[in-house]
Amino acid sequence: MSDHGRFIWYELLTPDMDGAKRFYGEVVGWAAQDMPMPDRGGEPYSVLSADGNGVAGMMNLGAPMKAQGMAANWTGYVCVDDCDAAAAKVTSLGGVVMGPPLDIPGIGRFAIVADPAGAVFAIMKPIPPQGGRPQVAPGTLGHAGWRELHGGRPQDTFGFYADMFGWTKDEAMPMGEMGVYQLFSNQDGQVGGMMAKPPQIPAPSWLYYFQVGDIEAAKARIAGAGGQATNGPMEVPGGQWIVQAMDPQGAMFAVVGGKAG
């Protein structure tokens, strides 16, 4: 089965890699390993792992990026069968290719894009890892448990993602004045939701939820490590609880877990 339409990687752009390693190590439990990148002048790229499986990467937010107005942020990578064709399709569907397709030797070919409302994400045609991609059970600690788009109204936005990746609509949950929360599925089942951007969020964006154990303990770790919980704990369908937060460098992220008692 093709991985087209699956989220396969997450990447943090941060001005303090050492600080971010400590923070996410304490909060999510990730181990970090620096990987030299010769094509980037030898600047390190840190791989964040859970139970020996890579979950995410981390890059330094340097002065040139800051000069372009970039801030600390998380980006999700969606697998595609052909990166160049997918980038062209983004444009044809009203999105924007922000960074043209590029090769990462030994890893794959990727591009940074934005949907028609301006939410940024990445597309990638990976080189299949030796032995195949690890199969991770839903709810595994340290791995992504949910993906959430705060962008245009789902009724306006969903078609873009359906055409790009074959995602299908699942349950639509009314939220009063905030509109509809549209759940979506891919070949792995229900994997995320979409909603119109709330006023307090400055720009359309994706938010990624990482799996933790007890949600109250995770919230305490966020505060203890220098981050800030911005919403929650809040119960969500299925008996899980979420906390949305900001790390010490200003990147938004979220955690999802259970609640003791």
N, C-alpha and C positions, 0 to 999 in steps of 0.2 A: 504493500500500500504506500502511495506517495505521502510524504510529510507536508505537502503543499497546504498552507493554511494553519499549520501548527505554530504556536509560540515555541521557539527553540533556544532562546538566549535572552539575557537581560544585562544591561550595561550601565554602570554608574560613571558619570562624569563629575569629578570632585576636585576642589582646590587643595585638599589635604588627604592624600591617599593613606598615610599612616594613621591619621585620626579616624578615617572612615573604616579602615580595617579593624581597629579596636572597637569602634561603635557596633558594627554589624556582627563582629565576632561575639560580643556580649549579648546583643539583642536577639540575633537569629541563630547564632551558633556556627557561623561559617568559618572555615579555615582559609587562609589566603596564601597564595604562592605567586611570586613575581615571575613573569615570563618576558625576557628581553625581546624587543621588537626591532630588529635591524633596519626595517624599512621606515621606522620612525626615529632614526637617530639613536637607537639603543635605549630609548625611554621605556621604562618598565610598564608592562600591562599585567595587572594582578588578576588571577583567576580565583573566584570564591567558590568553595566546595562544601557540600553536605554529604557525609558518609562516603567520601571519596569520589563523588560525582560532581563535575563542574555544573554550577547553577548560573553563575553570572560572572561578568568581568568588570574591571575598574580601570579607568584612565584618568590622567591628570588634566584638570582644567587649567591650562596655562594662560599667560598674558594675551597671546593672539586671540584665543577664544573669548576671553573676557572682553577684549576690545570690540568684538563683534556683538556684544550684548548677551553672550551665553551665560547662564547661571548653572549651578549644580543641578543635575537632573538624572532621572532614570529613563532609559530607552529600551523598549522591547523589540526583539527580532522575530519576524514571522517568516517561516520557510516558504520558498517559492521554487517551482521547477526550473525556471529560467529567469535570472535576475534582470537581464537587459530587456526581455520582453515584458516582465512585470513592471519595470520602471516606465517603459513606454505606455503601459496600460494605466498606470497611476495618472499620467498626464492626460490621457484620453478621457478619463473619468472625472476630470476636474481637479485632481490633486496636483501636488508640486513635487518635483524631484529636487531636493535641497543639496544633495551630494551625489554626483553621478556614480554609476556602478564602478567599483574598484575591486581588485583581487587582494586577498590576504593570503600570502603563500602558505600552502598546506592546510588552510582553513576553509576558504570558499570565496565567493564573490558577493558583495553587498552594496546596498545603496541606502541613503537616508532620504526619507520621503515624508510628505504630510498629506493628510486627507483634505477634502475640499473645505472643511471648516478650520483647518490649520493645525490639527493635532499631529505631532511628529512621532514617527516610528521608523523601524528599519525593515528592509526585506533582505533575504539572504538565500543564496543557493549554496549550501554547505558541501564540502567534500565529505562523503560518508566516513565516519570514524571506523577504524579497524575493529571488527567484531560487531558493528552495528551500533545504533543509538541505544543507550541504556533505557530500560523500561522502568519507570518510576511510578509506583502506585499513588493514586490520589490521596492527599493528606499527609504525604511523607514530610517529616520535619525538615525545614530549611529550603524546601522547593516552592515554586510559585503555586499558590492555591486559587488565585482569581486574578482577572484583568478587568479593568473598568475604564471606560471612555467617558470623559467629561468634555463633550464637544457640542456639535449641533444637535438639533432635535433628532431622536432616533429615526423618526419617520422620514427625515431628510437625509440622514447619514448612512443608514443601514445598507442601502443599495450599493454604495461604494464598496463596502467590505464584502458584501455578498458576491458582487461581480469580481472582485480581486481574488478572494480566497475560498469562495464557495460556502461561507458561513451561512447558517440557517437561523431563523428566528425561533426562539423558545417562548417561554411565558412572558407576557407583558404585564408589569405591575404598576398600577396607577399610584402616583405620589402627590395628588392634589395639585396645588399651584406649581409644583416643580415638574409637572408633566408625567411622562411614562418612563419607567425603568425597564428597558428591553433586554432580556436575557438572550444570549446567543450560544450556539453550539458549533463545534467542528467534528472531525472524526473521533475525537476523544470524548464527545458528549458535551454537556453544559460547562463552558469554561470562562464565561465572563458576562458583563452587562454594559449597557450604554445608557446615558442620560444626558439631557441638556446641561451645559455648563452652569453651575450655580454662580451667582454674582461674586461670591468671595474668592473664587478661583480666577486668577488674572487672565489666563488664556486657555484655549482648548488643549487638553492633554490626556494622556493615558496614566492611570495609577495602577501599580502592581502590588499585589498582596502576597506576602510570604508566610508560609505555614510555621506556626509556633505551637507550643503545648498550651499551658494555661494562659488565657488572655490577660488576666489581671497581673500575673507575674511578668508577662512581656511588657505591659504598660509601665510597670515599675522599673524594668530594666531600661526602657527607653529614657525615662527621666533620669535614672541613675547614671546613664552613660552620656548625658548632656543633650539628648534630643528633646522634642516637645510633642506630646500627643495633642492633636488638633480636633479629634472627634472620637468618641467612644470611651469605653467599650459599648458596642451596639450589637444587639442580636440580629442575625440575618436568617432567612429561611434555611432549614436543614439543621438547626440547632447549633450553628457556629456563631462565634462572636468576632467582631472586627475592631481594630483601632487604626485610625488614620493618623499619620505623624509626619514630622519633619526631622531629618537628621541634623547634627550640629553644623553641617556645612550648608544647610538650606535645601537639600533635595527632599521632595515629597515621596513617601512610600507608605505601605500599610502592612499590617500583620493580621492573620486570621487564625483562630484557635478555639479551644473549648473553654469551659468555665467550670471550675470545681464547685460542687454543691449545687 
